[in-house]
C-alpha cells in the first residue's frame, strides 16, 4: 500500500468540499489551494 504525507511549514486548515481537499492558510484564509480526491473503486 502506498501512503502519502502532507508536510506544511506554516499553520494551515484542511477541509473537504465537493470531494476536493481544500488547504487554506490560517493567517490569510482567502488564499486557498484545492486538490481533487481520486478514490479507487
C-alpha positions as CSV (number, residue, x, y, z in Angstrom):
1,X,0.0,0.0,0.0
2,X,1.3,3.4,-1.0
3,X,0.9,6.2,1.6
4,X,1.1,10.0,1.0
5,X,2.2,12.5,3.6
6,X,1.5,16.2,3.6
7,X,4.1,18.4,5.5
8,X,3.5,22.1,6.0
9,X,5.9,24.7,7.3
10,X,3.0,27.2,8.0
11,X,-0.2,26.6,10.1
12,X,-3.0,25.6,7.7
13,X,-6.6,24.4,7.8
14,X,-7.6,21.3,5.8
15,X,-11.1,20.7,4.8
16,X,-13.1,18.6,2.3
17,X,-15.6,20.2,-0.1
18,X,-17.2,18.6,-3.1
19,X,-14.8,15.6,-2.9
20,X,-11.9,18.0,-3.0
21,X,-9.2,18.8,-0.4
22,X,-9.1,22.5,0.4
23,X,-6.0,23.9,2.0
24,X,-6.2,27.4,3.5
25,X,-3.5,29.4,5.4
26,X,-4.6,30.3,8.9
27,X,-3.1,33.8,8.5
28,X,-5.0,34.6,5.3
29,X,-8.0,32.2,4.8
30,X,-8.8,33.8,1.5
31,X,-5.8,32.2,-0.1
32,X,-6.8,28.6,-0.8
33,X,-5.4,25.6,-2.8
34,X,-7.8,22.8,-3.9
35,X,-6.9,19.3,-4.9
36,X,-9.2,16.7,-6.5
37,X,-9.5,13.5,-4.5
38,X,-9.5,10.3,-6.6
39,X,-10.7,7.2,-4.8
40,X,-10.1,3.7,-6.2
41,X,-13.3,1.8,-7.0
